[in-house]
Structure formats: structure tokens, C-alpha cells
């Protein structure tokens, strides 16, 4: 038999998906605190726009880079909301969700053997993607004593002649941290100093509680920041799979070209739904953000009462909780036991890297009643 490609076989599976599979197999209902799925419905005007596109038979091929009207609206949003004054329609490539935005951006700059700096704790798909591209993921530690913020000295110590890019994620999944403007500017300067690409995952850009999100591209003076966005979390469109890349001018035509062998083009009716999301009523964004903030307050109050340490999230909709007093040396084994005994699904911290040992990620996207009941069951699981 021919062999499996080593990079595909070597790529680890997401620990979040492993927990999901276990939860689905249980006969009794499970409180799901493990998945980043907004609890709000997709806005009606978004669904109506996609339905109209189907009814009008807008189901043919569209340009690799996306429907022109959507790309124009995205470019305007990037200028007006993100403050990226130089963003142009030609730099925008519509993708099949935020994950494919990252895949497209990294595919254009990462080759076999290239090293990519990724956060630890950080979303496991960063590690998976670099390995799939035959690159070498190099983890940079986000330490509690630094507020889980990147340390420039730590980053500099990891750079080698093979280092090609750094991945930055703010607001962070799983930590809920939001990088302040000064830290973002330092990271862009670091990438410039070491001649690296900076791949910015901004999936949760519009879910912040205590301060604004700052896009690294605001500080990009020489075209090295690749900005990746998604409609999934902001507009509760996870299954519609629409995201986008803002590529530097030199990379934009390369990214558009790469779409052909990857997806050809993104689902056309979903793109019209995304256009309606950007140009239609925006009320639900604030409503969802306020609900996530209220859940943060309720959840942290419950954890304070129980004496469980946590990192107070500034954005996204996750809560990073320290369970080292009860999980011993294996937080994954404890999370499986929690699922089996208490029927609560959480994401074990080591899913997000070795420095997630002793921690779990909870999703604030869960209904408040279920969230608080789940925390109560976590407290009693020892």
C-alpha cells in the first residue's frame, strides 16, 4: 500500500473535537461549555439575503477573490471600523470561514521546513495548520505572571534563520485577552525587525468588554501583516462559512490565485448573506456582546464564591479557569471524567498547548442557566 503523507499523518487532532465526540456518544444530555458556538440565531436579514440569492439562482461561479460588492463592503468596514486607512478592495479575498482565511494567508508565505511562532496557550488549529503546510510550529509561552501577554524578549530568543512568520491572536481564543495598542505596535515592530510575516487572527474582533480591539495592520508600514477575519462569531454565522483575508498588496494576487485549487470560490449565496450582515442592521452585535459580558460577571462571581482561580476575559467569549487543584497531572483525563460523571463538557487546557496544563476553557456562548449549572458541577468534581 502507498503511504500516507507524513505531515497529514503527524498532524494532531483537535482535543476540542475529541471531547465533542465523547459528548455526542453519551445517552444523557450534556451541558456543553466546550464549543465556541454563539447562542444567538443568525440575523433574519442575513438569512433572507442568502435565501433571495438562492431564489434568484445566484448559484454560479463567482470570482476567486469573492463577490465584488462584498469585497467593497469589507474594504470600507476595514477602513471605517478597524482604522486600516490603506485597505483596498483588491486586497480583500473572501474565504470559507476564518479558518480558511488563516490557511490561505499562511499558504502564501509558509513553505516546508519554515518555522512559525504560535501562541501557547493558543487555538490548536494554528499548530495543526503549520504542520499541514509542512512547516515547524514553534510555541511562544504566554505566562500568567505577564497577564498572558506576549513577551518580546521571549519571542526574540525563539527566532532563527528559518523563522518565517509569527501568529498573533487578539481577542484570544482560549484566553480572552485583548492586546492593547502599545503591545500590538511592539509586535508589528518585532516582525519588522526580524523580517517576519505577521499573521493576525481577528475572529473575535467585535467581542470586547473593557477596551477596543486594535488591528496590527494599523501599524503596518511595509506590507507584512496578513489580517484574517470571520463573520462566524460576530454575526452567528458559523455554519455559513464566510471569512476574509486582508492581504498586503504584494500577496493579494497570490492569495486570490491560491483560491482556485483550494475552494475555487466561496458559496455565492452565503456571500450575499455576509453582504447583508455588513450593510444591514447591527443591533445584534451589541446585544450579543452585552449578554456575553453579563455571563462573564455571573460566571466569575460563581467561581469567586467557589474559590476557583481564573483569568478575567477582556474579549471573545471564553473563560480560562485554573483547575490544577483537582486535575493532578492530567487535565484531559479529568475533563473526560467530568464529562462522564457530571455530564459537563469543557475544553482541557493542554488542547491549546503544553502551557495549558492545569487549566480548562469554558464558553460564555452558552445560555446563562446552563453555564452556571455547569460551573457548579465543575466545582464538585474532584
C-alpha positions as CSV (number, residue, x, y, z in Angstrom):
1,X,0.0,0.0,0.0
2,X,1.2,3.6,-0.7
3,X,2.0,5.5,2.5
4,X,0.0,8.4,4.0
5,X,1.7,11.8,3.6
6,X,3.8,12.2,6.8
7,X,2.6,15.8,7.5
8,X,-1.0,14.7,7.3
9,X,-0.5,11.7,9.5
10,X,1.6,13.6,12.0
11,X,-0.9,16.5,12.4
12,X,-2.7,16.1,15.7
13,X,-6.5,16.1,16.0
14,X,-8.2,18.9,17.9
15,X,-8.8,18.0,21.5
16,X,-12.0,20.0,21.4
17,X,-13.4,17.8,18.7
18,X,-12.4,14.7,20.7
19,X,-14.4,16.0,23.7
20,X,-17.3,16.7,21.3
21,X,-17.3,13.1,20.0
22,X,-17.4,11.8,23.6
23,X,-20.2,14.1,24.5
24,X,-22.3,13.1,21.4
25,X,-22.0,9.4,22.4
26,X,-23.4,9.9,25.9
27,X,-27.0,8.8,26.3
28,X,-27.9,11.6,28.7
29,X,-28.0,15.4,28.0
30,X,-24.6,17.2,28.3
31,X,-24.0,20.8,29.3
32,X,-21.7,21.9,26.6
33,X,-19.2,24.5,27.7
34,X,-16.5,23.3,25.2
35,X,-17.5,24.8,21.9
36,X,-17.4,28.4,20.6
37,X,-20.8,28.5,19.1
38,X,-22.9,31.7,19.6
39,X,-26.1,31.0,21.4
40,X,-27.9,33.7,19.2
41,X,-29.7,33.0,16.0
42,X,-28.3,34.2,12.7
43,X,-29.9,37.6,12.0
44,X,-33.1,37.3,9.9
45,X,-32.0,39.8,7.3
46,X,-28.8,37.7,6.7
47,X,-30.9,34.5,6.1
48,X,-33.3,36.4,3.9
49,X,-30.5,37.7,1.7
50,X,-29.0,34.3,1.3
51,X,-32.5,32.8,0.5
52,X,-33.0,35.5,-2.1
53,X,-29.7,34.6,-3.7
54,X,-30.9,31.0,-4.0
55,X,-34.3,32.0,-5.3
56,X,-32.7,34.3,-7.9
57,X,-30.4,31.4,-9.0
58,X,-27.2,33.3,-7.9
59,X,-25.6,29.9,-7.7
60,X,-22.9,30.1,-10.4
61,X,-19.2,30.6,-10.1
62,X,-18.1,33.9,-8.8
63,X,-14.5,35.4,-8.8
64,X,-11.9,33.5,-6.8
65,X,-11.5,36.5,-4.5
66,X,-15.2,36.9,-3.9
67,X,-18.3,38.8,-4.9
68,X,-17.2,42.4,-5.8
69,X,-20.0,44.1,-3.7
70,X,-19.0,42.1,-0.7
71,X,-15.3,42.8,-1.1
72,X,-16.1,46.6,-1.5
73,X,-18.2,46.5,1.7
74,X,-15.4,44.6,3.6
75,X,-12.8,47.2,2.5
76,X,-15.0,50.0,3.7
77,X,-15.5,48.3,7.0
78,X,-11.8,47.8,7.4
79,X,-11.2,51.5,6.8
80,X,-14.1,52.8,8.9
81,X,-14.1,50.3,11.9
82,X,-10.6,48.9,12.0
83,X,-8.9,52.1,11.1
84,X,-6.8,50.5,8.4
85,X,-6.7,53.5,6.1
86,X,-4.9,51.8,3.3
87,X,-7.3,48.9,2.9
88,X,-8.5,48.4,-0.7
89,X,-11.0,46.1,-2.4
90,X,-8.1,44.5,-4.3
91,X,-6.5,43.4,-1.0
92,X,-9.6,41.6,0.2
93,X,-10.1,37.9,-0.5
94,X,-13.3,36.2,0.7
95,X,-12.7,32.8,2.3
96,X,-14.7,29.8,3.5
97,X,-14.7,31.0,7.1
98,X,-11.9,32.3,9.4
99,X,-10.0,29.0,9.3
100,X,-9.6,29.1,5.6
101,X,-8.6,32.7,5.8
102,X,-5.7,31.6,8.0
103,X,-4.9,28.7,5.7
104,X,-4.9,30.9,2.6
105,X,-2.7,33.6,4.2
106,X,-0.2,31.1,5.6
107,X,-0.1,29.0,2.4
108,X,1.1,32.1,0.6
109,X,4.2,32.6,2.9
110,X,5.0,29.3,4.7
111,X,6.9,26.5,3.0
112,X,8.3,23.1,4.0
113,X,10.7,23.5,6.9
114,X,9.8,27.1,7.7
115,X,9.3,27.9,11.4
116,X,6.2,29.7,12.6
117,X,5.9,31.2,16.0
118,X,2.5,30.4,17.5
119,X,1.0,31.3,20.9
120,X,0.9,28.8,23.8
121,X,-1.8,28.6,25.1
122,X,-3.3,29.2,21.7
123,X,-6.0,27.9,19.4
124,X,-4.9,24.3,18.4
125,X,-5.7,24.9,14.7
126,X,-2.6,27.2,14.5
127,X,-0.4,24.2,15.3
128,X,-2.4,21.9,13.0
129,X,-2.2,24.3,10.1
130,X,1.5,24.9,10.3
131,X,2.1,21.1,10.4
132,X,-0.2,20.5,7.4
133,X,1.8,23.1,5.4
134,X,5.0,21.1,6.4
135,X,6.2,23.9,8.5
136,X,7.5,23.8,12.0
137,X,5.4,25.2,14.8
138,X,7.4,27.0,17.5
139,X,5.4,27.8,20.6
140,X,5.9,31.1,22.4
141,X,4.7,30.9,26.0
142,X,2.0,33.2,27.4
143,X,2.6,33.3,31.1
144,X,0.2,34.1,33.9
145,X,2.7,36.5,35.6
146,X,2.7,38.6,32.4
147,X,-1.1,38.6,32.1
148,X,-0.8,36.0,29.3
149,X,0.6,38.7,27.0
150,X,3.5,38.1,24.6
151,X,7.0,39.0,25.8
152,X,9.2,40.5,23.1
153,X,12.4,39.1,24.7
154,X,10.9,35.6,24.8
155,X,9.9,36.0,21.1
156,X,13.4,37.2,20.1
157,X,15.0,34.2,21.7
158,X,13.0,31.9,19.5
159,X,13.9,33.5,16.2
160,X,16.2,31.5,14.0
161,X,17.2,31.9,10.3
162,X,14.3,29.5,9.5
163,X,11.7,31.6,11.2
164,X,9.2,32.8,8.6
165,X,6.1,34.2,10.5
166,X,4.5,34.9,13.8
167,X,0.8,34.3,14.6
168,X,-0.9,36.8,16.8
169,X,-4.5,36.3,18.1
170,X,-6.5,39.1,19.8
171,X,-9.0,38.8,21.3
172,X,-7.5,35.4,22.2
173,X,-9.0,32.0,22.0
174,X,-8.8,30.4,24.6
175,X,-7.7,33.2,27.0
176,X,-10.0,36.1,26.3
177,X,-7.1,38.5,26.5
178,X,-7.1,41.6,24.3
179,X,-3.8,43.1,23.2
180,X,-3.6,46.9,24.0
181,X,-2.5,49.2,21.2
182,X,1.1,49.6,22.5
183,X,1.6,45.8,22.6
184,X,0.2,45.5,19.1
185,X,2.6,48.1,17.8
186,X,5.5,46.4,19.5
187,X,4.6,43.1,17.9
188,X,4.5,44.7,14.4
189,X,7.9,46.3,15.1
190,X,9.2,43.0,16.2
191,X,8.1,41.4,12.9
192,X,9.7,44.2,11.0
193,X,13.0,44.0,12.9
194,X,13.3,40.2,12.2
195,X,11.8,40.4,8.7
196,X,8.8,38.2,9.5
197,X,5.3,37.9,8.2
198,X,2.7,38.7,10.9
199,X,-0.5,36.6,10.6
200,X,-3.2,38.2,12.7
201,X,-6.3,36.2,13.7
202,X,-9.0,38.7,14.5
203,X,-12.0,36.3,14.5
204,X,-13.4,37.8,17.7
205,X,-12.6,41.5,16.9
206,X,-16.1,42.8,17.8
207,X,-16.4,41.0,21.1
208,X,-14.6,43.1,23.6
209,X,-15.7,44.1,27.1
210,X,-13.2,46.6,28.6
211,X,-11.4,48.2,25.7
212,X,-11.2,48.3,21.9
213,X,-9.7,45.8,19.6
214,X,-6.6,47.0,17.7
215,X,-5.7,45.6,14.3
216,X,-2.0,45.1,13.7
217,X,-2.4,46.3,10.1
218,X,-2.9,49.8,11.5
219,X,0.8,49.8,12.3
220,X,1.9,48.0,9.1
221,X,4.2,50.4,7.1
222,X,5.8,47.9,4.7
223,X,3.2,45.3,3.9
224,X,4.0,42.3,6.2
225,X,0.7,41.9,8.1
226,X,-1.8,39.3,6.9
227,X,-5.1,40.0,8.6
228,X,-7.7,37.2,9.0
229,X,-11.3,37.8,9.9
230,X,-14.6,35.9,10.1
231,X,-18.4,36.5,10.0
232,X,-18.9,33.4,12.2
233,X,-18.8,34.8,15.7
234,X,-19.8,38.4,15.1
235,X,-23.0,37.6,13.2
236,X,-23.6,34.0,14.5
237,X,-22.9,32.6,11.0
238,X,-20.7,29.7,12.0
239,X,-22.2,27.2,9.5
240,X,-22.4,29.7,6.6
241,X,-18.6,29.6,6.4
242,X,-17.6,33.1,5.3
243,X,-14.4,34.9,6.3
244,X,-11.9,37.1,4.6
245,X,-8.2,38.0,4.4
246,X,-6.8,41.5,4.1
247,X,-3.5,40.7,2.3
248,X,-0.6,43.1,1.7
249,X,-0.6,44.3,-1.9
250,X,2.2,42.0,-2.9
251,X,0.4,39.0,-1.5
252,X,-3.2,39.7,-2.6
253,X,-2.9,38.4,-6.2
254,X,-1.1,35.3,-4.8
255,X,-3.9,34.6,-2.3
256,X,-6.6,35.1,-5.0
257,X,-4.7,32.6,-7.2
258,X,-4.5,30.1,-4.4
259,X,-8.3,30.0,-4.0
260,X,-8.6,28.1,-7.3
261,X,-7.1,24.8,-6.2
262,X,-8.5,25.2,-2.6
263,X,-12.2,26.1,-2.9
264,X,-12.4,27.9,-6.4
265,X,-14.8,30.3,-4.7
266,X,-16.9,30.6,-1.6
267,X,-20.6,29.6,-1.6
268,X,-22.2,32.5,-3.5
269,X,-25.5,32.8,-1.6
270,X,-23.6,32.8,1.7
271,X,-21.5,35.7,0.4
272,X,-24.7,37.7,-0.3
273,X,-25.8,36.8,3.3
274,X,-22.5,38.2,4.5
275,X,-23.0,41.4,2.5
276,X,-26.4,41.8,4.2
277,X,-24.7,41.2,7.6
278,X,-22.2,44.1,6.9
279,X,-24.7,46.5,5.4
280,X,-27.8,45.8,7.4
281,X,-28.9,46.4,11.0
282,X,-26.1,45.9,13.5
283,X,-28.2,45.7,16.7
284,X,-27.5,42.1,17.4
285,X,-23.7,42.7,17.8
286,X,-24.3,44.9,20.8
287,X,-27.0,42.6,22.2
288,X,-24.7,39.6,22.0
289,X,-21.7,41.5,23.5
290,X,-23.8,42.7,26.4
291,X,-25.1,39.1,27.0
292,X,-21.5,37.7,27.0
293,X,-20.4,40.5,29.4
294,X,-23.3,39.6,31.7
295,X,-22.4,35.9,31.6
296,X,-18.8,36.8,32.4
297,X,-19.9,38.6,35.5
298,X,-22.2,35.8,36.6
299,X,-19.6,33.1,35.9
300,X,-16.8,34.9,37.6
301,X,-19.0,35.6,40.7
302,X,-19.7,31.8,40.9
303,X,-16.0,31.0,40.5
304,X,-15.1,33.5,43.2
305,X,-17.6,32.0,45.6
306,X,-16.1,28.5,44.9
307,X,-12.5,29.8,45.3
308,X,-11.5,28.6,41.8
309,X,-8.9,30.9,40.1
310,X,-9.4,32.2,36.6
311,X,-8.3,34.8,34.1
312,X,-10.8,37.5,33.7
313,X,-11.6,37.7,30.0
314,X,-11.4,41.1,28.2
315,X,-12.9,39.8,25.0
316,X,-14.0,36.8,22.9
317,X,-16.5,34.6,24.8
318,X,-14.2,32.3,26.8
319,X,-13.2,31.9,30.4
320,X,-9.8,30.4,31.3
321,X,-10.1,28.5,34.6
322,X,-7.4,27.1,36.8
323,X,-8.4,23.5,38.0
324,X,-4.9,22.4,38.9
325,X,-6.1,21.7,42.5
326,X,-8.3,18.9,41.3
327,X,-6.9,17.6,38.0
328,X,-3.5,16.4,39.1
329,X,-1.0,16.0,36.2
330,X,-3.6,15.2,33.5
331,X,-6.3,17.8,32.8
332,X,-7.5,15.9,29.8
333,X,-8.2,12.8,31.9
334,X,-10.0,15.0,34.4
335,X,-12.1,16.6,31.7
336,X,-13.1,13.2,30.4
337,X,-14.1,12.2,34.0
338,X,-16.1,15.4,34.4
339,X,-17.9,14.6,31.2
340,X,-18.7,11.0,32.2
341,X,-19.6,11.7,35.9
342,X,-21.1,15.2,35.7
343,X,-22.2,15.4,32.1
344,X,-20.3,18.7,31.6
345,X,-18.1,19.2,28.5
346,X,-15.1,21.5,28.8
347,X,-12.0,22.1,26.7
348,X,-8.9,20.8,28.5
349,X,-6.1,23.4,28.6
350,X,-3.5,21.1,27.1
351,X,-5.5,21.2,23.9
352,X,-4.2,24.7,23.5
353,X,-0.6,23.8,24.1
354,X,1.6,22.3,26.9
355,X,1.4,25.5,28.9
356,X,-2.4,25.0,29.2
357,X,-1.7,22.2,31.8
358,X,-4.0,22.6,34.8
359,X,-6.5,24.9,33.0
360,X,-9.8,24.5,31.2
361,X,-11.6,26.7,28.7
362,X,-15.3,27.4,29.3
363,X,-17.5,29.0,26.7
364,X,-19.6,32.1,27.6
365,X,-21.6,31.5,24.5
366,X,-23.7,29.0,26.4
367,X,-27.0,30.1,27.9
368,X,-26.5,31.6,31.4
369,X,-28.5,29.0,33.3
370,X,-26.5,26.1,31.7
371,X,-23.2,28.0,32.3
372,X,-23.8,28.4,36.0
373,X,-25.1,24.8,36.4
374,X,-22.0,23.6,34.6
375,X,-19.7,25.6,36.9
376,X,-21.5,24.1,39.9
377,X,-20.8,20.6,38.6
378,X,-17.1,21.5,37.9
379,X,-16.7,22.7,41.5
380,X,-17.9,19.4,42.9
381,X,-15.8,17.3,40.6
382,X,-12.5,16.4,42.3
